[in-house]
Amino acid sequence: MSARQIRRGVQIVFLLTFFGLVLLARMAPGGKAMAGVEWFFHFDPLILLATALSAHAVAKAGLLALAVVGLTLVAGRVFCGWICPLGTVHAAAGWLLGRLWPDRKRREHWSSWQLAKYYALVAFLVMAVLGSHWGTLWDPLVLLYRSTAAGLLPGAQWAVEESTTPLAQSDNRAAQAVSKYAAEPAYTFLRDNVFGGVDRQRQAFWGGGLILALFVGLLLLNRYRPRFWCRYLCPLGGLLGLLAWRPLLRRAVRPESCNQCDLCAQGCHGAAAVVPGDQWKPSECFVCLDCTDQCRRDSLAFTWTWPWRREPVVRPVDLSKRAVLGSAVGGLAALMLLRITPEARGRTLNAELIRPPGARPEREFLQRCTGCGVCIQICPTGGLQPAFLEAGLEGLWTPHLLPQIGPCSYNCNLCTQVCPPQAIAPLTLEEKQKLKIGLAAIDVSRCLPYAFGRPCTVCEECCPVPDKAIYLIESTVHVRGGGQQTLKQPQIDPAKCTGCGQCEKMCVLRDRPAIHVSATNESRTSDNQPILGDASPY
């Protein structure tokens, strides 16, 4: 078995493991999340570093990323070539696009444009030092998980359901037979094992189309250059490249047998050599070992050596000091754009931005949240949605609750169990049930008992709080044409309301509910102390 076959087998195992954990996040029996559904993120050095710089704290499980750091120091960017699931997806996309539009003469040599990921990393780290976690939005594991949870899976579920419905409703016997013996069993299997089961609501996300379009666009860039994202854009690749500047595992070339045919560059995933057969850059090499399989003279081999040895020769990253300084200034400029809004400066509060239960105070939340999408994937009601501009650009794709799509279930604390950087603090169910994430308010100009003189008690009946945050009072109202009528009108007890949104979801006025949940200053704080206002340093 060749090195290429072994690598592909390892890549497939890690890719299937990653997607398996994504699917397991939808399978949460008994209100308890499957152990380890978020563990891939704990092995991510970029998330560890960015969280440490921005929030000055990391989850204990995040220290597992040091194992990847050690592996990179010893063997180079093995994570990129063998483990990273997004890297595997890009490799597969590049192979497929190469089959559709073959270019057999192309040789992959190092280009100075590959330094772009290092400069982007510098800008992101400068932002992290100043308290912004925004750079982790472009982490490869975060990008793939968010694209899968908010785009690929909902799109696949819609496609399967819409394609099987016409067969089931058709009057044609052949179509009915296909539906009964093929389409329905296939759909049942996918529903129970992929889409979350019968009790799982069909998930749909605001901005899911944009997230999916961005992901597909990045895949199509592999037509221009194989593994375009990994070579030019990936910030985690830039961090691992800096760590792999002098690994113990190096590529050695036998000059007496190498004729510089450049076949080694034909299959190089990282474009790690500057010229045919020479000037190898370990910071760009994915250790895919394809070059050793391509060489017909056995002139290439990867050997172990001590770090202080000068042979085999390695080429440094060679970053421009002027460009690094420019990247740092660019990071400052980007952070200025993110925080120039009144909300970012603590001058106002977006009442539509309801954070998940257990979310830390807003500034600390943004210093930790990666926008990975694990919480929105595991939410059983689908109410957690990726934010677009509700929290400003700095809060792009961070989770917020939209009660009209799905409320925060009173007997659920799944999102508090799975947040990798603990932007959502771990909570027991009892602790979660006591938290206030918002406050409901009744629009008396639309509420049926108030505005139309019609009886309705749905909001009171569906309120999940044991002592009922919504209660009814009997009132006498004047009806059109004269006369009076006694009705039960709902009232809200602010002390008991948790802002779960169940009343807004169940309101009979579905187009524009007569009861609406908004975030409050109290719901954004710890210990009920406001974090927004003139006294805030942010």
C-alpha positions in Angstrom: 0.0 0.0 0.0 1.4 3.4 -1.1 1.8 6.4 1.2 -0.9 8.1 -0.9 -3.4 5.3 -0.2 -2.7 5.4 3.5 -3.1 9.1 3.7 -6.4 9.0 1.9 -7.6 6.4 4.2 -6.7 8.5 7.2 -8.3 11.5 5.7 -11.6 9.7 5.1 -11.6 8.4 8.6 -11.2 11.9 10.1 -13.7 13.4 7.6 -16.4 10.9 8.4 -15.7 11.4 12.2 -16.2 15.1 11.8 -19.5 14.8 9.9 -20.5 12.0 12.3 -20.1 14.4 15.2 -22.1 17.1 13.3 -25.0 14.6 12.9 -24.7 13.4 16.5 -25.3 17.0 17.6 -28.9 16.6 16.2 -29.4 13.4 18.1 -29.7 14.5 21.7 -31.9 11.9 23.5 -33.3 12.8 26.9 -32.1 16.4 26.7 -28.4 15.3 27.0 -25.9 16.0 24.4 -23.7 13.2 23.1 -20.3 13.4 24.7 -17.6 14.8 22.4 -19.7 16.4 19.7 -17.6 19.5 19.9 -14.2 17.9 20.5 -12.7 18.6 17.1 -12.6 22.3 18.1 -10.6 21.5 21.3 -7.7 20.3 19.0 -7.6 23.6 17.2 -4.5 25.7 18.1 -5.9 28.9 16.5 -9.0 28.8 18.7 -6.9 28.2 21.7 -4.5 31.1 20.9 -7.2 33.6 19.9 -9.4 32.8 23.0 -6.4 33.2 25.3 -5.5 36.5 23.7 -9.0 38.0 23.6 -10.7 36.5 26.7 -7.6 35.8 28.7 -9.1 32.4 29.6 -9.5 29.1 27.8 -11.5 25.9 28.5 -9.5 23.1 30.0 -10.4 20.8 27.1 -8.9 23.4 24.7 -5.5 22.5 26.0 -5.7 19.4 23.8 -4.7 21.7 21.0 -1.2 21.6 22.4 -1.0 18.0 21.0 -1.4 19.4 17.5 1.2 22.0 18.3 3.6 19.3 19.3 2.9 17.2 16.2 3.5 20.2 14.0 6.8 21.0 15.7 8.0 17.5 15.1 6.5 16.4 11.8 5.4 19.6 10.1 1.9 20.4 8.8 0.6 16.8 9.1 -2.7 18.2 10.5 -3.3 20.0 7.2 -2.4 17.0 5.0 -3.9 14.1 7.0 -6.4 15.3 9.6 -8.1 18.6 8.7 -11.6 17.7 7.4 -11.9 21.0 5.4 -8.5 20.2 3.8 -9.8 16.8 2.7 -12.9 18.5 1.2 -10.8 20.9 -0.7 -8.5 18.1 -1.9 -11.5 16.2 -3.1 -13.0 19.3 -4.8 -9.6 19.9 -6.5 -9.4 16.4 -7.7 -12.9 16.5 -9.1 -12.5 19.8 -10.8 -9.2 18.6 -12.2 -11.0 15.7 -13.7 -13.6 17.9 -15.3 -11.0 20.4 -16.6 -7.7 18.5 -16.9 -4.4 20.4 -17.0 -1.7 17.8 -17.2 1.1 20.3 -17.8 0.6 22.3 -14.6 3.4 22.2 -12.0 2.8 23.5 -8.5 5.6 25.8 -7.3 5.7 28.2 -4.4 4.3 31.7 -5.0 4.8 34.8 -2.9 1.0 35.0 -2.8 1.1 32.1 -0.3 2.4 34.5 2.3 -1.1 36.1 2.4 -2.3 33.6 5.1 0.5 34.7 7.4 -0.3 38.3 7.0 -4.0 37.6 7.6 -3.0 35.7 10.7 -1.0 38.7 12.0 -4.1 41.0 11.5 -6.4 38.5 13.3 -4.0 38.1 16.2 -3.7 41.9 16.6 -7.5 42.0 16.8 -7.5 39.2 19.3 -5.0 41.1 21.6 -7.5 44.0 21.5 -10.4 41.7 22.5 -11.9 40.7 19.2 -12.4 37.0 18.4 -13.5 37.8 14.9 -10.6 36.0 13.2 -11.8 32.6 14.3 -14.9 32.9 12.0 -12.4 31.9 9.3 -10.9 29.0 11.1 -11.2 25.9 8.8 -13.0 23.7 11.4 -15.4 26.5 12.3 -16.0 27.3 8.6 -16.8 23.7 7.7 -19.0 23.1 10.7 -21.0 26.3 10.2 -21.4 25.6 6.5 -22.6 22.0 7.2 -25.0 22.9 10.0 -26.5 26.1 8.5 -26.3 25.3 4.8 -25.6 21.7 3.7 -27.8 19.8 6.0 -30.9 22.0 5.8 -30.5 22.2 2.0 -30.1 18.4 1.8 -33.2 17.9 3.9 -35.3 20.3 1.8 -34.1 18.6 -1.4 -34.9 15.1 -0.2 -38.4 16.1 1.1 -39.3 18.1 -2.0 -38.1 15.3 -4.4 -40.1 12.6 -2.6 -43.3 14.5 -2.1 -44.4 14.5 -5.8 -43.9 10.7 -6.0 -46.1 10.2 -3.0 -48.8 12.5 -4.3 -48.8 11.2 -7.9 -51.7 9.2 -9.3 -49.3 7.2 -11.5 -48.9 3.6 -10.3 -45.3 3.4 -11.3 -44.5 6.6 -9.3 -46.5 5.3 -6.3 -44.5 2.0 -6.5 -41.2 3.9 -6.6 -42.4 6.0 -3.7 -43.4 3.0 -1.6 -40.5 0.7 -2.1 -37.6 3.2 -2.7 -38.3 6.8 -1.9 -40.1 6.4 1.4 -37.6 3.9 2.9 -34.7 6.1 1.8 -36.4 9.2 3.3 -37.2 7.4 6.5 -33.6 6.3 6.9 -32.3 9.8 6.3 -34.9 11.3 8.6 -34.0 9.0 11.5 -30.2 8.9 11.0 -29.2 12.1 9.4 -31.9 14.8 9.9 -32.5 14.2 13.5 -35.6 11.9 13.8 -39.3 12.3 13.8 -39.5 14.7 16.7 -36.8 17.0 15.3 -38.2 20.1 13.6 -37.0 20.9 10.1 -34.2 23.4 10.6 -33.8 26.5 8.5 -31.5 29.4 9.1 -31.5 33.1 8.2 -28.4 33.7 6.2 -27.9 30.0 5.5 -27.9 30.7 1.7 -25.1 33.2 2.1 -23.1 30.8 4.3 -23.5 28.0 1.8 -22.7 30.3 -1.2 -19.5 31.3 0.5 -18.5 27.7 1.1 -19.3 26.7 -2.5 -17.3 29.7 -3.8 -14.3 28.6 -1.8 -14.5 25.1 -3.2 -14.7 26.5 -6.8 -11.4 28.3 -6.2 -9.8 24.9 -6.4 -10.3 25.1 -10.2 -7.8 28.0 -10.3 -5.3 26.4 -7.9 -5.7 23.1 -6.0 -6.3 23.6 -2.3 -6.5 27.3 -2.9 -7.9 28.0 0.6 -5.2 25.9 2.3 -2.4 27.6 0.4 -3.4 31.2 0.4 -6.2 32.0 2.9 -6.3 29.6 5.9 -5.3 31.3 9.1 -4.9 28.0 10.9 -2.6 26.9 8.1 -0.6 30.1 8.6 -0.2 29.4 12.4 0.9 25.8 11.7 3.2 27.0 9.0 5.0 29.3 11.5 5.3 26.3 13.9 6.7 24.1 11.2 9.6 26.3 10.2 12.2 23.7 11.2 10.5 20.3 11.8 12.3 17.0 12.6 10.7 15.3 9.6 12.2 16.8 6.4 12.3 16.2 2.7 15.7 15.1 1.4 16.7 15.0 -2.3 19.5 12.9 -3.7 21.2 15.3 -6.1 23.2 12.5 -7.8 20.0 10.8 -9.1 17.6 13.8 -9.4 17.3 15.1 -12.9 14.9 17.9 -12.0 12.1 16.5 -14.1 9.7 18.3 -11.8 7.3 15.4 -11.5 7.3 16.0 -7.7 5.7 19.4 -8.2 2.9 17.8 -10.3 1.2 16.3 -7.2 2.3 18.8 -4.5 -0.7 19.9 -2.5 1.0 22.8 -0.8 3.3 24.0 -3.6 6.2 23.7 -1.2 9.1 23.9 -3.6 10.4 27.1 -5.2 12.2 25.4 -8.1 12.1 21.9 -9.5 13.4 19.5 -6.9 15.0 22.2 -4.7 14.4 25.0 -2.1 11.7 23.0 -0.2 9.6 25.1 2.3 8.4 23.0 5.3 6.0 25.7 6.3 4.1 25.1 3.0 4.4 21.3 2.9 1.4 19.2 4.0 3.5 16.1 4.3 1.1 14.4 1.9 4.0 12.3 0.5 2.7 12.5 -3.0 6.0 13.8 -4.2 7.8 10.6 -3.1 5.2 8.5 -5.1 5.6 10.7 -8.2 9.4 10.5 -8.3 10.4 7.7 -10.7 14.1 7.7 -9.6 13.5 7.4 -5.9 15.4 10.7 -5.5 13.0 12.0 -2.8 12.4 10.8 0.7 11.3 12.1 4.1 13.8 11.5 6.8 14.1 12.3 10.5 16.8 14.6 11.7 17.7 16.8 14.7 16.5 20.4 14.7 20.0 22.0 14.7 21.1 20.0 11.7 21.5 22.1 8.5 20.8 19.1 6.3 18.4 18.5 4.7 18.2 22.1 3.8 14.9 23.9 4.6 13.7 27.4 3.4 12.3 29.8 5.9 8.9 31.6 5.6 10.7 34.9 4.9 8.0 37.4 5.9 8.6 41.0 5.1 8.8 43.2 8.2 7.1 46.0 6.3 4.2 43.7 5.3 3.9 42.4 8.9 3.6 45.9 10.2 1.1 46.7 7.5 -0.9 43.6 8.5 -0.9 44.8 12.1 -2.2 48.2 11.1 -4.8 46.5 8.9 -6.0 44.5 11.9 -6.3 47.8 13.9 -8.3 49.3 11.0 -10.6 46.3 10.7 -11.2 46.4 14.5 -12.1 50.1 14.2 -14.7 49.3 11.5 -16.1 46.5 13.7 -16.5 48.8 16.8 -17.5 52.1 15.2 -21.2 51.4 15.7 -23.1 52.8 18.7 -23.9 49.3 20.0 -20.3 48.2 19.9 -19.4 51.3 22.0 -22.1 50.6 24.6 -24.4 53.5 23.6 -27.4 51.4 22.8 -28.9 48.0 23.1 -30.4 45.9 20.2 -33.6 44.6 21.8 -33.9 42.0 19.0 -30.6 40.3 20.0 -31.5 37.6 22.5 -28.5 35.5 23.4 -28.8 31.8 24.4 -29.2 31.0 28.0 -25.9 31.0 29.8 -24.3 33.4 27.3 -21.7 35.5 29.0 -21.9 39.3 29.2 -22.0 40.6 25.6 -18.4 41.9 25.4 -17.0 38.7 26.9 -19.3 36.6 24.7 -17.8 38.2 21.6 -14.4 37.7 23.0 -15.0 33.9 23.1 -17.6 33.0 20.5 -16.2 31.5 17.2 -19.6 31.4 15.4 -19.0 27.7 14.8 -22.7 26.7 14.9 -22.6 23.8 17.3 -25.3 25.5 19.5 -27.6 26.3 16.6 -27.2 22.7 15.3 -28.1 21.2 18.6 -31.0 23.5 19.4 -34.1 21.2 19.2 -36.6 24.0 18.3 -34.4 25.6 15.6 -34.8 29.0 17.4 -31.1 29.7 17.7 -30.0 31.4 14.5 -26.7 32.8 13.2 -26.8 36.6 13.5 -26.1 38.7 10.5 -26.0 42.4 11.5 -28.1 42.2 14.6 -24.9 42.2 16.7 -22.9 44.3 14.3 -20.1 42.9 12.1 -18.2 41.8 15.1 -21.1 39.5 16.0 -21.4 38.0 12.6 -22.8 34.5 12.7 -22.9 34.4 16.5 -26.0 32.7 17.9 -29.2 34.6 18.8 -32.8 33.4 19.5 -35.7 34.1 17.2 -38.8 33.0 19.1 -41.1 33.1 16.1 -39.0 30.4 14.5 -38.5 28.4 17.7 -38.6 29.2 21.4 -36.0 28.3 24.0 -37.4 25.1 25.4 -37.8 25.3 29.2 -36.6 21.8 29.8 -33.5 22.0 27.5 -30.0 23.1 28.3 -28.2 21.5 25.3 -26.5 24.6 24.0 -24.9 25.1 27.4 -23.3 21.7 27.2 -21.5 21.9 23.9 -19.9 25.4 23.4 -16.2 24.7 22.7 -14.8 28.0 24.0 -17.5 28.3 26.7 -18.9 31.6 25.4 -22.1 29.9 26.6 -21.3 28.9 30.2 -22.0 25.2 31.3 -25.3 25.2 33.2 -27.4 22.5 34.9 -31.1 22.4 33.8 -32.1 23.9 37.2 -29.7 26.8 36.7 -30.8 27.4 33.2 -34.5 27.5 34.1 -33.8 30.4 36.5 -32.0 32.5 33.9 -33.6 35.5 32.2 -32.7 35.8 28.6 -35.4 38.4 27.7 -38.8 39.8 28.7 -42.1 39.3 27.0 -44.4 42.3 26.4 -48.0 42.4 25.1 -49.1 44.6 22.3 -52.6 45.6 23.4 -53.3 47.1 20.0 -53.2 43.6 18.6 -54.0 41.2 21.4 -57.5 39.7 20.8 -58.9 40.2 24.4 -57.7 43.8 24.4 -58.1 45.1 20.9 -61.0 43.0 19.5 -62.9 41.9 22.5 -62.4 38.2 21.7 -61.5 35.6 24.3 -58.0 34.1 24.0 -55.8 32.5 26.7 -53.2 30.7 24.5 -50.2 32.6 25.9 -51.1 31.8 29.5 -51.7 28.2 28.7 -48.4 27.6 26.9 -46.2 29.5 29.4 -43.8 26.8 30.7 -42.8 28.5 34.0 -44.4 26.4 36.8 -45.8 29.5 38.6 -46.9 31.1 35.2 -45.2 34.3 34.2 -48.4 35.1 32.3 -51.6 35.3 34.3 -55.2 36.3 33.5 -57.3 39.0 35.0 -61.0 39.5 34.4 -61.8 42.9 32.9 -64.9 44.5 31.5 -64.6 45.8 28.0 -66.9 47.9 25.8 -67.9 46.2 22.6 -68.9 47.8 19.4 -72.6 48.7 19.2 -72.9 49.3 22.9 -72.8 46.9 25.8 -70.1 45.4 27.9 -68.4 42.1 28.0 -66.2 40.4 30.7 -63.0 38.9 29.3 -59.9 37.4 30.7 -56.9 39.5 29.7 -53.3 38.4 29.9 -50.8 40.1 32.1 -47.0 39.5 32.4 -45.1 39.2 35.7 -41.6 40.6 34.8 -40.1 38.9 37.9 -41.1 35.4 36.6 -40.7 35.8 32.9 -37.5 34.2 31.6 -38.0 35.4 28.0 -38.1 31.9 26.5 -40.4 33.0 23.7 -42.9 30.1 24.0 -45.8 32.6 24.2 -44.6 34.5 21.0 -44.2 31.3 19.1 -47.7 30.0 20.0 -49.6 33.3 19.6 -52.5 32.8 17.3 -51.5 35.9 15.3 -48.7 34.2 13.5 -47.9 36.9 11.0 -47.2 39.4 13.7 -47.6 38.1 17.2 -49.4 40.2 19.8 -46.8 39.2 22.3 -43.1 39.8 21.7 -39.9 38.9 23.5 -37.0 41.4 23.7 -33.6 41.4 25.2 -33.1 43.5 28.3 -30.1 45.0 30.0 -30.6 42.5 32.8 -30.6 39.6 30.4 -27.1 40.6 29.0 -25.3 40.6 32.3 -24.0 38.4 35.1 -25.3 39.1 38.6 -27.9 41.5 37.0 -25.2 44.2 36.6 -25.4 46.1 33.3 -22.4 45.9 31.0 -23.6 48.6 28.7 -23.7 52.3 29.5 -21.4 55.2 30.1 -19.4 53.4 32.8 -18.5 50.6 30.5 -14.9 50.6 29.2 -16.1 49.2 25.9 
